Amino acid sequence: MAEAQQARVQNAVEDMVQSLEKDYIRKMQGRMFRCSAECCEKPGHSMNQVHQCIDHCHTPLAKAQGLVTSELEQFQDRLTRCTMACNDKAKDLFDSGAKEPAVRALMDSCVSSCVDEHLKLIPSMTRRMKDSLNSIPQ
């Protein structure tokens, strides 16, 4: 993928992830640490009970992180498939006798379209992740 196109996607995804981290993940981390500290302050609990309590405290954050990771992987997979289709089109054009400038122009245009299409998906992906993060029991 062309560097400029890659930077566009990377910046948009980083902005989305930073927003989710600030508005959701950070708050969940705070709750997890406070909950874990409370587990450690229970003098009547055995070591095993304290560990189970702490594990319970970590569950919502682990679910949230898994959810975000899964969505980002799916997004990346879709973008990769789109750019691979561009590679196939470029190869087919080259194999049909087209000159390198025409192949390069096709490739640049195709990859740019992939990026544009996928950047349009980010708002709905963000909404979906926010809804899912809000539904995780604390």
ZIZI-V809159 format. One record per run of one state. SS is the DSSP state (H for helix, E for strand, L for the rest). FROM is the first residue (numbers start at 0). TO is the last residue. Records with the same first field share a line. If there is no record, write none. Layout:
SS->FROM-TO ; FROM-TO
//
This chain:
L->0-1 ; 40-45 ; 95-98 ; 134-137
H->2-39 ; 46-94 ; 99-133
//
